[in-house]
Amino acid sequence: MPLSHVAPTIRATIASLKAGVEDRIEIFNDEEVNEVELTVPADESYIFGGDDQLESYSFPAIEVYQSQGEIGLADLGRGVYDLHDRLVVTVWCEGVSGEVPEVYEKILGYGRCILEVLLQPDAFGSGVEIANEDSAVQWSYVTIPIDPAEDRSFDKFRTAGVFSFALEDVSASA
C-alpha cells in the first residue's frame, strides 16, 4: 500500500477554498448580526505551504500546509497501517493599534467561512476525508505584535486563525 502524498491534498484544499470562500463571505457579510465586513482573499493570497514573507501578500492571506503526520495501528511486515496527516489552514489579517477587537472578529468570521467550505465532501480531494476520531478538527487564534517599541507597545499586529484537520486517505477502502 503506497503512502499518500500530501501535496495533492494541499492543492485540492486550496482549490476548494478558492471556489467556496467567496460565497461564504458574501453570506457572512449579508447577516445583520455581524459587525465587521470581510474581504475576499486575493487569488495570490492562497499560499501553498508556509511563507515567512507574509508582507509579499495582501491580507487576508491563507496558508495551507501539513504540520505533522503519523502511522497509527500497523503491521508493517504485511504492509497494513493507518496513515494520518494533519493539515493546517491558517488565515492571517493585519491591523494597527486600536483595531485588535475588529480584526479578531474578522478572524472569527473567516474561520467560520473556512470551516463551512472544508466540512463539505471532497473538500480535501477525492478519497481524503476528515478522520473519524476525537479532536479531528481543532482551531486556535493568536495575535502577534509587529515591530514592538521599547515601551512594549506596538503600532501594528497580525492575527491568525489556525485550523487543524486530521485527515485520512479512504481511497483504498472504497
N, C-alpha and C positions, 0 to 999 in steps of 0.2 A: 504494500500500500504506500504510494508516494505521499510525501508531506505536501500539504498545500502551500503555495507561495503567497505571501501576504500582499505583494504589490498589486495584483489584480483586484483584491478586495479593497484596497485604498482607492484605486481608480474608480471602482464601482460606487463606493461610498461618496466620493466627490461628485460623480455624475448624478447620483440620487439627490444630493444636497442642491446642486445647481438647478436640477429640474423641479425641485419641490419647495425650496425655501421661499422663493419669491411669493408664491401663492399663500403660504402660511403667514408671511409677514403682512401681506395685504389684509388677510382676515384679522390678524392681531391689531393692525392699525385702525381698522373699522370698528373695533369694540370700544364703546364709550368708557368702560371702566379703566382702560389703560391710559396712564398719564404721560407716556412717552411715545414718540413715533420712531419706529425702526426704519433704517435704510437698508436696501438690498445690497449685499456684498457685491463688489465689482468682480467680474469673471476672473481676473488675475489675482484676486484676494483669497482664492481657494488654494491652499498650499499642500502639496504632496510631501509628506514627511514633516519635518520641522524646519524652521529657518531662524537663525539668530539675528537676522537683519529685518525685523518687522517694519522698520522705517521705510523699506522699499515698497511696502504695500499700503493700499488705502484701508482705512478702518470702516466697518468691521472686517476683520481678517479671520479666516477659518483654516486651521491646520488639521490634517488628518494623518495619523501615524500609528504604528504599532509600538506599544510601550513594553509589552512583555508577552511571553508565551510559555507554555509548559506542555509536557506529555503527562497525562494522568495515568489511569489504570492501564497497565501494559503487560504484554507478553512479547518482548522484543524478539525472542527466538522464533516466534511464529509470525512476526510482523503485524501483530494486533495491538493497537493502542488508541487512546483518546487524545487527540491534539486540540488544545485550546489556545487561541490567540486572544490578546486583549488589545482592542483597537481604541484609540483615543481621538476624540474630536474636541478641539479647543477653539473657542470663539474669543477674539480679542477686541476690545474697544478702548479708545483713548479719551482722556478728558483733561481739564485743567482744574486747578484748585477751586473748590466750592461746588464741583459737579459730581462728586462721588455718589450721592444718592440717585441722581438721574442716570448716570452711567451704569450703576449697579442694577437699576430697574430695567435698563435696556438689555443687560446681560441675561437677566431672568427671562425677558421676552424672547431673545434669540435662543436661549436654552429650550424654551417651550417649543419654538418652531423647529429646531433641530430634532428634538425628540419626536415630534409629530411626523416628521419625514422618515426618520430612521426606524421607527417602530412598525413600519409597513413591510409587507412581504417583499423579499428580494432587494431590499434597500442596500445590502452589502454585497450583492451579486448573487447569481444563481448558485444554489447549493450551499450558501453560507447563511446561518441563522444565529440569532442571539441564543446563547447556551441556556439549556434548561437547568439552571442552578440558582442558589441563593446569591443575591447581590450581583446578578449578571449585568445590570445596568447601574452605574454609580455616577454621581456628579458632585462637583465642589466649585466654589467661587473664591477668587482671590483678587485683592487689589495691591498693585505694586507701584511704589513711588518711582518716578524717573528723575534722575539728577537732583537728589535731595540737597538742600542747602546746609551749611554748617549748623544752623539752629534747629535742624531736624525737620524743617518744614519743606514742602515741595510744591512746585507750581504745576506740575504735570504728572499724570499717572496713567497706568493701564490696568484694566480689569479684565480678568479671564474667567470664562465658564469652561470647566473641564469635564467632559462626558466620556466615561469609560464603558466599553461594551465587551463582555466576554462572548466570544464567537466560537462556533464550531462548524466544521465542514460536514454537511449532511449529505453531500452528493453521492458518496459511496453507499449510503444506506437507502438511497431512493430506488 
